[in-house]
Amino acid sequence: MARFIVYLEPAEEGGYIASAPALPGCVTQGETKEEALAMAEDAIRGYIESLKKHGEPLTLWL
C-alpha cells in the first residue's frame, strides 16, 4: 500500500481526529493517538477500495 501523510489533532470532545489531506474527505477519529492512526489506515484503505469499485481515478491532492 502507498504511504500517506496523516495529521492528528485533539478533538474538542476528547480523543483525536485523523485526516489524510491527500484524500479529500478521508477523516476519522479515535480515543487515543494509536487508535486514531489505526482508524486512519482503515479509512485510507476503504477510500481507495471505493474509488476502484466505482471506476474513479485516484487523484491525490498534495
Backbone bond lengths (Angstrom), bond angles and torsions (degrees), N, CA, C in turn:
res aa  C-N    CA-C-N  psi(-1)  N-CA   C-N-CA  omega(-1)  CA-C   N-CA-C  phi
1 M - - - 1.445 - - 1.534 108.89 -
2 A 1.303 115.60 145.32 1.463 121.17 177.45 1.529 109.93 -66.13
3 R 1.288 116.26 162.74 1.462 121.19 177.90 1.524 109.29 -101.35
4 F 1.306 115.50 139.42 1.454 121.91 179.54 1.522 109.31 -129.61
5 I 1.309 115.70 143.90 1.459 120.61 173.64 1.521 107.66 -74.23
6 V 1.319 116.06 133.67 1.462 121.82 176.99 1.522 107.74 -122.93
7 Y 1.323 116.07 128.07 1.460 121.50 176.41 1.518 109.25 -96.54
8 L 1.315 116.09 136.44 1.459 122.31 174.45 1.517 108.54 -112.65
9 E 1.326 115.92 136.75 1.454 119.61 174.22 1.524 108.67 -142.97
10 P 1.315 116.95 146.11 1.460 119.56 179.27 1.531 110.37 -62.86
11 A 1.321 116.32 137.61 1.464 121.19 176.72 1.528 108.44 -88.14
12 E 1.324 117.30 145.20 1.466 121.26 -179.02 1.523 111.85 -57.61
13 E 1.331 116.34 -37.26 1.464 120.97 -176.69 1.527 112.69 -86.92
14 G 1.319 116.81 3.46 1.461 122.11 -177.93 1.510 110.56 108.60
15 G 1.297 116.86 160.49 1.458 121.01 -177.62 1.518 110.99 79.70
16 Y 1.322 115.06 -160.68 1.463 120.99 -175.80 1.521 111.03 -136.91
17 I 1.317 115.60 146.15 1.458 123.24 174.06 1.519 107.06 -102.33
18 A 1.322 116.54 132.58 1.466 122.24 178.26 1.521 108.34 -117.54
19 S 1.322 116.50 132.13 1.463 120.33 178.81 1.521 110.08 -136.61
20 A 1.329 114.66 147.22 1.466 122.00 177.23 1.526 106.73 -112.16
21 P 1.331 118.44 96.75 1.460 121.06 -173.14 1.528 114.79 -60.59
22 A 1.327 118.28 -22.99 1.467 120.59 179.17 1.526 111.59 -74.13
23 L 1.346 116.92 -12.65 1.463 122.01 -179.04 1.528 108.09 -123.37
24 P 1.327 118.20 93.56 1.462 121.65 -175.17 1.530 112.63 -52.32
25 G 1.322 115.27 128.80 1.454 120.85 178.24 1.514 114.61 84.66
26 C 1.315 117.76 -0.41 1.470 121.33 -179.73 1.528 107.92 -86.50
27 V 1.331 114.73 90.93 1.460 122.40 -175.63 1.524 108.27 -136.07
28 T 1.316 116.75 141.66 1.457 122.10 177.44 1.515 108.22 -150.42
29 Q 1.325 117.19 -177.49 1.458 119.37 178.58 1.514 110.89 -150.76
30 G 1.328 115.42 164.73 1.454 122.24 178.07 1.512 110.08 -152.79
31 E 1.309 115.94 163.08 1.462 121.21 -179.53 1.526 112.48 -71.26
32 T 1.332 116.98 -31.62 1.464 121.92 178.97 1.527 108.68 -124.01
33 K 1.323 116.75 167.52 1.465 120.22 176.66 1.519 110.53 -59.65
34 E 1.334 116.04 -42.56 1.465 120.66 -178.84 1.526 111.41 -63.07
35 E 1.333 115.69 -43.72 1.463 119.63 179.32 1.527 110.58 -65.73
36 A 1.324 117.57 -41.14 1.464 121.06 179.45 1.525 110.75 -62.55
37 L 1.331 117.72 -40.42 1.466 120.69 178.19 1.527 111.23 -66.97
38 A 1.331 117.36 -39.75 1.465 120.57 177.33 1.525 110.37 -64.76
39 M 1.320 116.79 -40.45 1.462 121.07 178.13 1.528 110.24 -66.10
40 A 1.340 117.30 -36.64 1.460 121.20 178.29 1.520 110.59 -64.34
41 E 1.325 117.11 -41.49 1.462 120.59 178.00 1.530 110.19 -59.86
42 D 1.314 116.29 -44.06 1.462 121.03 178.65 1.531 110.95 -65.40
43 A 1.332 117.15 -41.47 1.465 121.31 179.91 1.527 111.22 -64.65
44 I 1.322 117.28 -41.15 1.468 121.32 178.64 1.519 110.18 -63.85
45 R 1.318 116.53 -44.57 1.470 121.02 178.57 1.540 109.93 -59.84
46 G 1.324 116.58 -46.54 1.460 120.80 179.21 1.522 112.58 -64.15
47 Y 1.316 117.05 -38.39 1.462 122.66 179.13 1.526 109.85 -60.03
48 I 1.337 115.83 -48.94 1.466 120.84 -178.29 1.524 110.95 -67.55
49 E 1.332 117.50 -40.70 1.466 120.82 177.74 1.523 110.95 -61.64
50 S 1.324 117.27 -39.51 1.462 121.17 178.86 1.529 111.30 -64.92
51 L 1.334 116.78 -41.63 1.467 119.75 177.25 1.526 110.33 -59.71
52 K 1.330 116.56 -46.09 1.467 120.77 -179.93 1.519 110.92 -62.66
53 K 1.325 116.71 -45.07 1.466 122.01 -178.47 1.526 111.72 -58.93
54 H 1.321 116.49 -37.46 1.459 121.37 -177.37 1.524 113.57 -96.17
55 G 1.332 117.14 7.22 1.459 121.15 177.46 1.517 114.12 68.07
56 E 1.318 116.33 24.66 1.464 120.86 -179.48 1.527 109.78 -90.54
57 P 1.324 117.27 146.20 1.468 119.36 177.64 1.526 110.40 -74.04
58 L 1.308 116.24 151.95 1.456 121.43 174.93 1.522 107.02 -88.04
59 T 1.321 115.65 99.40 1.458 122.16 178.91 1.516 107.68 -100.85
60 L 1.304 116.76 118.80 1.455 120.85 -179.03 1.516 109.96 -95.14
61 W 1.308 115.74 132.01 1.461 122.20 178.11 1.517 107.68 -101.34
62 L 1.321 115.00 98.31 1.466 119.68 -176.82 1.505 111.01 -103.27
